[in-house]
Amino acid sequence: MGKQVNLYSFAEIDVLAKSLRTYILQCQSTGFERHGAFKVAVSGGSLPKTLAKALLEPNTGGADGVVDFSKWEVFFADERAVPLDHEDSNYGLLKDELLDKIPKHLGQPTVHPIDVKYLDDVQEMADQYQEVLMRSFAAKDSVKLPLFDLLLLGCGPDGHTCSLFPNHELLRESDAWVAPIEDSPKPPAKRITLSLPVVTHGVKIAFIATGSGKKDIMKRILDTDEGRSLPCGLVNEGGAERVSWFTDSSAVEGVGFPRRGSL
């Protein structure tokens, strides 16, 4: 068996957030050393609220404990084909929960929302967002895949992540960096998403899964062979030791997969 993902479990969200902060700062430091920036892809759901808890706490560390948002480039791991101020917008969610609350002294990140001109044409929206990635990560023909410093992802109750759903044909997409989906089983139906090869290529990949509503799917993903074919399981397989799960104890109740003690 190859190298395994890292599973961290915490008694409560506040403790999880502190550990997630440490992990993100380690990834930030690596990104700054590698190319003077920190390129992050973010999902929606409950993740932005947990990120705010992790990143907006008063700084108590040394030099490596400072979040320098001015060197962050924030992309969306997936996005819904809705206006940016719509309640289903991942950008809108991140803006409300985190971006609008960043104190000036921490700097402001460069953020890449979708181009709302293409709400009625998700293929064109995906193509345009892929061009945004190309401009940041070099031309598509010079790098096979964009290399995110960190992808921050959620896990749906069906094992989906980003807008990659179980048994969907998009799981086999191997060429596009960004792909459209017009038949999402979870509304809204029209979305764009990073493709699986892009997600599994990241320097680091972090899942945040909390609450007792996640325990059944967590058990399937981490403890069963069948769970390996779910989108989250495929990310685990592709990313291996580069993948870390940040969970609270209620999300992994009954899960047999071994926990790691600390980062």
DOBATI-172363 format. One record per residue (C-alpha): residue number from 1; residue in three letters; chain; x, y, z. Coordinates in steps of 0.02 Angstrom, whole numbers, plus 50000, padded with zeros to 5 digits. Example, Ala and Ser with C-alpha at 12.3 -4.5 7.8 and 13.67 -1.06 7.14 Angstrom:
1;Ala;A;50615;49775;50390
2;Ser;A;50684;49947;50357
end
This chain:
1;Met;A;50000;50000;50000
2;Gly;A;50062;50175;49956
3;Lys;A;50079;50323;50073
4;Gln;A;49920;50372;50163
5;Val;A;49828;50533;50189
6;Asn;A;49843;50624;50356
7;Leu;A;49688;50623;50467
8;Tyr;A;49681;50750;50608
9;Ser;A;49536;50754;50730
10;Phe;A;49499;50888;50858
11;Ala;A;49376;50898;51003
12;Glu;A;49298;51059;50939
13;Ile;A;49302;51182;50795
14;Asp;A;49404;51314;50888
15;Val;A;49547;51191;50916
16;Leu;A;49533;51132;50736
17;Ala;A;49544;51312;50676
18;Lys;A;49706;51343;50772
19;Ser;A;49786;51189;50695
20;Leu;A;49721;51233;50523
21;Arg;A;49799;51406;50543
22;Thr;A;49968;51328;50582
23;Tyr;A;49952;51213;50430
24;Ile;A;49902;51356;50313
25;Leu;A;50047;51463;50375
26;Gln;A;50167;51319;50340
27;Cys;A;50097;51309;50163
28;Gln;A;50107;51498;50145
29;Ser;A;50290;51495;50197
30;Thr;A;50329;51359;50068
31;Gly;A;50239;51458;49933
32;Phe;A;50333;51618;49974
33;Glu;A;50498;51523;49967
34;Arg;A;50450;51438;49803
35;His;A;50387;51586;49703
36;Gly;A;50356;51737;49816
37;Ala;A;50168;51709;49818
38;Phe;A;50036;51595;49892
39;Lys;A;49914;51523;49764
40;Val;A;49761;51447;49845
41;Ala;A;49602;51368;49780
42;Val;A;49450;51376;49895
43;Ser;A;49281;51288;49897
44;Gly;A;49118;51349;49974
45;Gly;A;48997;51272;50099
46;Ser;A;49047;51289;50281
47;Leu;A;49231;51308;50235
48;Pro;A;49241;51500;50225
49;Lys;A;49174;51518;50402
50;Thr;A;49305;51396;50469
51;Leu;A;49440;51487;50369
52;Ala;A;49389;51653;50446
53;Lys;A;49402;51575;50619
54;Ala;A;49576;51509;50576
55;Leu;A;49647;51660;50487
56;Leu;A;49570;51812;50570
57;Glu;A;49618;51768;50749
58;Pro;A;49740;51894;50823
59;Asn;A;49917;51846;50780
60;Thr;A;50008;51767;50926
61;Gly;A;50155;51685;50837
62;Gly;A;50326;51742;50780
63;Ala;A;50370;51794;50603
64;Asp;A;50304;51630;50533
65;Gly;A;50139;51660;50621
66;Val;A;50086;51809;50515
67;Val;A;49960;51792;50376
68;Asp;A;50019;51904;50232
69;Phe;A;49865;51915;50123
70;Ser;A;49951;52040;50006
71;Lys;A;50045;51894;49926
72;Trp;A;49894;51778;49916
73;Glu;A;49810;51736;49751
74;Val;A;49639;51661;49783
75;Phe;A;49550;51554;49654
76;Phe;A;49389;51454;49668
77;Ala;A;49397;51265;49663
78;Asp;A;49221;51273;49595
79;Glu;A;49090;51404;49568
80;Arg;A;48905;51412;49529
81;Ala;A;48843;51504;49373
82;Val;A;48756;51640;49473
83;Pro;A;48788;51826;49502
84;Leu;A;48927;51862;49627
85;Asp;A;48803;51931;49755
86;His;A;48688;51779;49741
87;Glu;A;48666;51672;49896
88;Asp;A;48735;51521;49801
89;Ser;A;48896;51609;49748
90;Asn;A;49054;51536;49825
91;Tyr;A;49139;51704;49794
92;Gly;A;48998;51794;49885
93;Leu;A;49012;51673;50031
94;Leu;A;49201;51695;50046
95;Lys;A;49181;51885;50030
96;Asp;A;49053;51892;50170
97;Glu;A;49139;51770;50288
98;Leu;A;49323;51814;50259
99;Leu;A;49375;51941;50127
100;Asp;A;49272;52087;50193
101;Lys;A;49338;52055;50369
102;Ile;A;49525;52055;50333
103;Pro;A;49607;52196;50432
104;Lys;A;49705;52320;50325
105;His;A;49871;52282;50409
106;Leu;A;49864;52101;50346
107;Gly;A;49854;52159;50165
108;Gln;A;49724;52117;50034
109;Pro;A;49732;51961;49926
110;Thr;A;49714;51956;49738
111;Val;A;49549;51866;49710
112;His;A;49490;51785;49547
113;Pro;A;49300;51772;49535
114;Ile;A;49210;51705;49381
115;Asp;A;49166;51822;49238
116;Val;A;48979;51847;49255
117;Lys;A;48964;51892;49070
118;Tyr;A;48957;51704;49038
119;Leu;A;48822;51650;49161
120;Asp;A;48720;51580;49016
121;Asp;A;48865;51484;48938
122;Val;A;48957;51379;49066
123;Gln;A;49075;51305;48936
124;Glu;A;49134;51481;48894
125;Met;A;49141;51524;49079
126;Ala;A;49252;51372;49111
127;Asp;A;49363;51419;48962
128;Gln;A;49380;51597;49025
129;Tyr;A;49422;51540;49201
130;Gln;A;49551;51420;49131
131;Glu;A;49629;51570;49042
132;Val;A;49640;51659;49210
133;Leu;A;49735;51508;49277
134;Met;A;49848;51506;49124
135;Arg;A;49896;51688;49151
136;Ser;A;49943;51651;49330
137;Phe;A;50023;51480;49310
138;Ala;A;50103;51504;49136
139;Ala;A;50033;51454;48968
140;Lys;A;49943;51286;48963
141;Asp;A;50064;51213;48836
142;Ser;A;50215;51254;48946
143;Val;A;50147;51176;49105
144;Lys;A;50040;51020;49101
145;Leu;A;49942;51066;49256
146;Pro;A;49933;51219;49370
147;Leu;A;50022;51190;49535
148;Phe;A;49922;51264;49678
149;Asp;A;50017;51290;49841
150;Leu;A;49859;51235;49933
151;Leu;A;49683;51179;49892
152;Leu;A;49556;51200;50033
153;Leu;A;49410;51084;50002
154;Gly;A;49249;51022;50080
155;Cys;A;49166;50853;50075
156;Gly;A;48982;50830;50033
157;Pro;A;48871;50697;50115
158;Asp;A;48881;50598;49951
159;Gly;A;49072;50609;49945
160;His;A;49079;50749;49815
161;Thr;A;49210;50885;49822
162;Cys;A;49223;51044;49718
163;Ser;A;49085;51010;49590
164;Leu;A;49149;50835;49556
165;Phe;A;49006;50716;49594
166;Pro;A;49003;50526;49615
167;Asn;A;48993;50427;49452
168;His;A;48990;50587;49348
169;Glu;A;49079;50589;49180
170;Leu;A;49180;50741;49237
171;Leu;A;49283;50626;49348
172;Arg;A;49362;50561;49186
173;Glu;A;49406;50735;49120
174;Ser;A;49595;50730;49092
175;Asp;A;49632;50877;48976
176;Ala;A;49541;51032;49039
177;Trp;A;49600;51124;49194
178;Val;A;49425;51195;49221
179;Ala;A;49270;51103;49165
180;Pro;A;49086;51151;49153
181;Ile;A;48944;51051;49229
182;Glu;A;48763;51080;49177
183;Asp;A;48680;50936;49270
184;Ser;A;48743;50952;49448
185;Pro;A;48640;50834;49559
186;Lys;A;48646;50972;49689
187;Pro;A;48569;51140;49638
188;Pro;A;48612;51254;49557
189;Ala;A;48636;51138;49408
190;Lys;A;48758;51249;49310
191;Arg;A;48934;51266;49380
192;Ile;A;49118;51260;49338
193;Thr;A;49248;51157;49432
194;Leu;A;49432;51119;49436
195;Ser;A;49461;50949;49356
196;Leu;A;49520;50801;49460
197;Pro;A;49699;50802;49391
198;Val;A;49718;50986;49442
199;Val;A;49653;50951;49617
200;Thr;A;49766;50801;49647
201;His;A;49918;50895;49577
202;Gly;A;49921;51024;49719
203;Val;A;50075;51044;49829
204;Lys;A;49956;51020;49977
205;Ile;A;49772;50975;49984
206;Ala;A;49666;51000;50139
207;Phe;A;49490;50940;50173
208;Ile;A;49389;51017;50314
209;Ala;A;49244;50908;50373
210;Thr;A;49148;50943;50533
211;Gly;A;48988;50890;50618
212;Ser;A;48901;50724;50649
213;Gly;A;48816;50736;50479
214;Lys;A;48984;50690;50401
215;Lys;A;49022;50532;50500
216;Asp;A;48937;50409;50381
217;Ile;A;49023;50476;50225
218;Met;A;49189;50491;50316
219;Lys;A;49179;50308;50363
220;Arg;A;49142;50261;50181
221;Ile;A;49285;50368;50113
222;Leu;A;49418;50316;50238
223;Asp;A;49368;50139;50287
224;Thr;A;49294;50055;50132
225;Asp;A;49357;50003;49961
226;Glu;A;49199;50074;49883
227;Gly;A;49240;50244;49958
228;Arg;A;49400;50254;49857
229;Ser;A;49298;50280;49698
230;Leu;A;49202;50428;49770
231;Pro;A;49272;50598;49720
232;Cys;A;49348;50629;49893
233;Gly;A;49421;50454;49889
234;Leu;A;49496;50486;49717
235;Val;A;49580;50643;49785
236;Asn;A;49647;50539;49930
237;Glu;A;49715;50410;49807
238;Gly;A;49794;50540;49692
239;Gly;A;49863;50655;49827
240;Ala;A;49912;50523;49957
241;Glu;A;50024;50599;50092
242;Arg;A;49998;50775;50019
243;Val;A;49817;50764;50078
244;Ser;A;49766;50813;50255
245;Trp;A;49593;50798;50332
246;Phe;A;49547;50920;50470
247;Thr;A;49396;50853;50564
248;Asp;A;49307;50870;50729
249;Ser;A;49277;50715;50833
250;Ser;A;49092;50704;50787
251;Ala;A;49134;50694;50600
252;Val;A;49246;50541;50625
253;Glu;A;49149;50451;50760
254;Gly;A;49162;50265;50721
255;Val;A;49296;50290;50587
256;Gly;A;49434;50161;50600
257;Phe;A;49564;50251;50493
258;Pro;A;49714;50299;50604
259;Arg;A;49725;50479;50664
260;Arg;A;49887;50576;50672
261;Gly;A;49931;50657;50837
262;Ser;A;49991;50826;50774
263;Leu;A;50047;50918;50618
end
